Amino acid sequence: MNKKIVLLLLLCCTIPFLTACSKAIDILLQEEEDVTMTTLEETNETSETNAEVKMPESKALSDSFSPTDLFSTTLFKDDPALLQFAKKVEKQVAQFEEHFEISYTGKLDFEDFEVQLNDLNNLITFVDPYTAGYFLYYEWVAWETDNGYSVELSIQYLTDAKKEQKVDQYVETFANQYITKDMTDFDRAKVINDYVVQLATYTEKGSTEGQSVFELINEKTAVCQAYALLTYRLLTASDLDAKYVYGYSEDQLHAWNLVNVDGNWYHLDTTWNDVAPTEPFTISYEYFLVNDEKLSQDHLWANENYFAATSNDYDFMHDMWYANTVDHVIYYNSMSDSTVYSYDLTTNENKQITDTACYYLVTDQQSIYCSDYDNAGYLTKINVHDGSEEVLFEDEVLNLNIHDGILYYETLDGSKHQQNL
């Protein structure tokens, strides 16, 4: 007779991911609020008053965790039956089955098997990371059989088949619209980074608390799980080999990607390349095509689960934020000295345009428009050829954007403005 084991667990799989990226994002929001309050208090001072220079938020390596706290794929090598179990579960999840029973006939004792059941979402990540993102929460009951264990699973989902059909259509449309056969691997990865960063606003307040790709493409809201899953889908749809990575940063669970560019693997963290939720047009490349050595300064992951990223070919990108690309030239604010540069992707020429600390910059072919933090954040026009400057609006501005020949921007009181170029 089978011996029933007393085991019933309610697990909210996505709760760790909900807080995964929030700590540093909250710090950024508080910093921006503090800067805003400071600026408002100083509005009666002279125009020579400088706005506080922006600096990227310093992120810390997780002190409370180690790679041994993460699932290791070496378990699949030691116990192939566990991989088969994960594949059978993933197959049911892919069909959005809510109640099903799966058997496990491997060599794990129950205590070790229980650990894997409690981490089921991450277990099937190594079968199909996108399917693993369907979970909202699950319950399981397990009992002993003659040759192992049977597990009865009840799952609630963040999404459904109809929503995922729309996601599939969205991804296909993106690839057809933005990716061409003559694009290099680098070009494809950059287009995807820029697209996801500008599409998403980091928040847990969406319909699925930021977890699902469907929420991201419809509500433009997400946390790191949805950022990384959409990035994964777009990379693979663009014929780039890619992986979904989960680990820790800032003592929180976090998710990002690995992508293969010209035969080398690199980390890509679109969540951290999105500077702040209140800055919809701002792009950073600090975490774009990063190797293991650099990323390990503030990210932690189980190395054995993923390909090694050792190339430093794109280290030149990691000083760039508040970046805007026009005709293969990236115009950006330097994180190291807060001034404005241009980098020509065709000639690999990097040159300083001005020693002005300008942010929220946008560019047409002749001029940069930005918030001049050396001059109270005034809207300033900078000639890209000689660095000459012209003040266009004597008030602190932010969130600049150019569309159809019109410059759009905001002021600190929330007012929206536009100007023909």
N, C-alpha and C positions, 0 to 999 in steps of 0.2 A: 504494500500500500504506500502511495506517495505521502510524504510528510510535508504538510503545509507549513510554510515559514511565515511568521507574523511580520509582514512588511507592507506598509502603505505609506506613501510619501507624496505630499503635494509640493511641487517645485515650480516656482516662477522663474523659468529659465532666463528671461531677458532682464530681470532686475539688476544683475551686476553690470550689464551693458548700459543700462539707463544712466548709471552714474559714472560710466567709464571715462568720459572725457570732460565731465562737468566741472571738476575742480578748477582746472586752469582756465576754462572758459569763464567761470564765475569771477576769477581774479581779473581777467581781461575786462569784463564788464564793469567791475568795480573801479578798475584803473581809469576806464574811459569816463565813468560817471564822475570820478574825482577830478579828472582833467577838465570835464565840462563845467563842473561847479567852480573850479579855479578860474576858468576863462570868463564865466559869467560875472564873477566878482571883480574881474579886472577890466570890464568893458569901459569903464570911465577913465582908464589910464590912457596914455598917449599911444599912437599907432606904432611907436617904436617897441612896445612891449612884445616880447617873444612868447609864443605859445610853447608849452612844454614839449620837448622833443620826444617823439614816440620811440619806444624800445620794445623789441619782441619779448614776450613773457618767458622768463627763465623756467625751464621745466626740469624736474628732478627724477632721478632713477628711483624705482620703487625700493624702499627700505624694508617693507614688511613682507615681501614675497621673493621667491627665487624660482628658477626654471623648474625645479622639482614640484612646484605647486601646480604646474600645467600638465595636461595630458601629453604623453609621449607616444609617438607612433611605433616605438620599439615594442610596445605591447602587442601590436598587430603581428610583428615578426615572431615574437615569442609564443603567441597564441592566435593562429590564423582563424580559429573559430570566432574570436571576438570581432575580427574584421567582417566575417560573414554575417554575424549577428547585426553589426552596424549597417551593412548593406541591405539586409532584409527590413530593418526599421526604416531606413531612408526610402526604400521603394514604397512603403506604405505612406510615409509622410509626403512624398512627391505626389501622391494621389489624394491627399488631404483626408485620409481615413482617420476617423475620430476614435474608433475603438478596434483594437486588433490584438492578437496574441502571437508572440514570437518565441521560438525556442533557442536556447544556448547550450551547446554541448562541448564547450571548451574546458580548459584545465584550471580556470580561476576558482578559488574557493569562494564561498558566498560573501565573505566580508570584502574581498577585493572586487567581486562582481558588483556588489552594491555601490561601491565607489564609482564605477563606470555608469551604472544606471542613474546615479545622482548627477552625472555630468553628460547626460545623453546628447544634449544639444551640441556640445563640443566634440563628442565622440563621432557623430555623423558629419561634422564639419570636414573630416578627412575623407569622407565618401563624396559628398557634394556640399560645398560651403553655402551655396545659395539656398538649397533646400533646407539646410539647418536653420536658416533665417526665417523660416515659416512659423516657428514655435512662438506661442504666447506662454503657455505653461502646460504641464502634464502631470498626471498621476500614474503610478504604477503599482502593481501587486505581483509578487514573484513567489513561486513555490518550487520545491525540489521535485525532480523526476528521476527516473532510473538512470539516465545518462547525462544529467545536467540540471537545467532550470528552465521553467516556462515563465514568461513575463506577459502580463496583460497590461496594455497601455491605453490610456485615455488622454487625448490631446486636444487642446484648443489652439486655434491658429490665429496669426496676425493678419492673414490674407486668405484668398480663396482662388479657385481655378480661373474665374472670370477676371479677377484683378490681375492675375499673373499673365493672362493672355494680353492684357493691355500693356503690362510691363514688357513682354516680348516684342510687341509691336513698337513700343517706344524705343527699345534698344535697336531694333532693326532700322527704324527711321533715322536714328542718330547716326548709325554707321553709314547709311546711304547718303546722308546730308553732309557729314563732316569728314569722312574718311575717303581718301582717294588712293588709287593703286600706286601712284608715284610718291606718296608720303613715306618718309623714313620712319623707323621704329620710334625715334626720338620725337618726331613731329606728332605721331599718333598719341604717344603718352602725354605730351604737353597739352594737346588739344583736350584730352580727356580730363586731365588735372584742372585746367582752366574752366572747363564746362561744369564739372561737378562743384567746384568751389563757388562759382558764381550762381549756380542753381540753388544750392542748399543754404538754409539758415539754421544754425545750430540751436535746437531747443527740444525739450522733452514734452512740449505742450501740444503736439499734434495728435491725430486720431489714434495712432499706435504708439504714442510717446516717443516718436522718433525712430522706431525700430525697423519699419518696413520700407522697401524700395517703392512700393505703391504710394505710400504717404509722401515720400520724397518727390516723386515726379508729379504728384497732384497738388500737394500743399506746400511744396518747396521747403519742408521742415524735416530735420533728421538729427540723429546722434551718430556716433562713430560706426555703429553696426550698419546702418543704412548707407552712410557715406562709402564705406568699404565694399559693401555688396554691390551698389550701383557701379562703383569704379571697376570692380571685378567683372561685372557683366559687360560694360563698355569696352574694357581692355580685350576680353576674349572675343567679342563681336568684331573688334578691329584687327583680328588676327595677331594678337600679341599673347604670348604665354603669360599667365598671371596666376597668382595664388592669393587666397584670403588668409591673413595672419591674425591671430589673437594672442594677446599677452598682457603686459602691465605697463602703465606709465602713470606717474604721479600717485602711486599706491592705489590705482584703480585698474579694473579690467579695461582693455582698450583693443580696438581692431584697426587694421590697416592692410596694405597690400604689398606683394612682391610682383615685379614685372620684369620680363626678359627683354632687354633692348640690345640688339646687335650681338646676341650671344652671351651677354652678361646680365646677371640678376641684380636688381636694385629694389630698395624699399621705396614705397610711395604712400604717404600719409595725407590724404586729401582733407581729413578733419583738421589736422594741425596747419595745413596750408590755407585754411579759411581763417583769416586773421581774427575776426570778431563778428558775432551775429548782427551787430548794428551797422556793419560796413559791407553792404551787399555786392559791391563791385571790386573789392580789394582781393588781390591774389598774391600769395607768397610762394616762394620756391625753396624755403628752408628745408622742407621734407620731401623734395622732389628728386628722385633717382639718387638715393642715399645708400652708402654702403653700411655693412654691419658695424664697423668701428665707430662711425659717427652716430648711427642710430642707437647704439648700445649706451650712449651717454645719458639717454632719458627714456629708452624703451627696453623692455625685457621680454624675451620670448624663449621658447624651447628650440634651440638651434637645430637639434637633430630632426625636427619636423619639416625643415625647409631647406631650400638651396642656399648656399653661402653667397653673400653679396660682398665682393672684394674690390670691385673696380672703383676708382675715384675720378673717372672721366668727366663727371658732371658736377664736381665740387664747386666749379665756378658759379653754378646756379644758386648756391645756398646762402649767398649774401643778398639775394634779391627779394624785396617785398614791395608792396604798393606798385606792382608791375603792370605794364600795359604793352601789348605787342602790336606793332604795325609793320607790315611788309618785312617780316623776318628780323625785325629789330625790336629788342626788349628795352623799354625805357623803365627805369626802376629807381627806387630809393634804396640806398645801401644801408644794410643793418649795421655795418661796422663804423661808418662815419656820418650817416644820416643825410648825405647829399645825393644829388641826382646824376645817374649815369645812363649810357646806352650801351647795349651789347648787340653786335651784329652777328646773327647766327650763321650767316653765309661766310663772312670773313674772319669770324672769331675775334673781332676787334672790340675791346672794351675801353670806353673813354668817358671821362667826367664832362658833363654838360655845364653844370653850375655847382658852386659850393653852398647853394641854398638848401635848407632842410624843407623839402616840399613833399606833401603827402596827398593821398587820394588822387594821384595824377592820372590823367588821360591824355591821349595824344592823337593829333592828326599828322599828316605828313610833314608839316612845317613847325608845329608848336606843341609844347606841353602846357596843359592847364592844370593847376594844382592849388592846394592850400599851403601858403607860404608860412611855415612856422617860425621863420626868422623875422616875419613882419605881421605878427598878430593873427596868422591864419588867413590873411586876405587872399582873395581869388587872384591868382597871378598867371600871366602868360609868359612862357619862356621859349625863346627861339632855339630850336634844336641844333642849329648850325653854329651860332656864335654865343649862345647863353645869355643874350640880352633879355631883360625882364620888363614887364609892363603890368601894373596893378589894374585889374578890371573891375574890382568890386571891393570896397573898403569895409568888409565885415568877415568874420571867421566863417569859412565854408567847409563843407565835408560832402562825402559821397557823390563825387563828380562822375558824370557819365556822358558820353557823346553818342547820339543816335540820329541818323539822317541829317547830319549837318547842324544839329542843335546841341548845345552844351547845357546839361541839366545839373543842378547842384542844390544843396540844402544849406540853411543857416542853423545856428544852435537853437533858435526858438522853434524849430520844426518847419519853418516856411520853406516852400519849394520854389525854385527859380529856374528860368531858362534864358538862353541867349543864343541868337543866331551866330554862326561862325562864318 
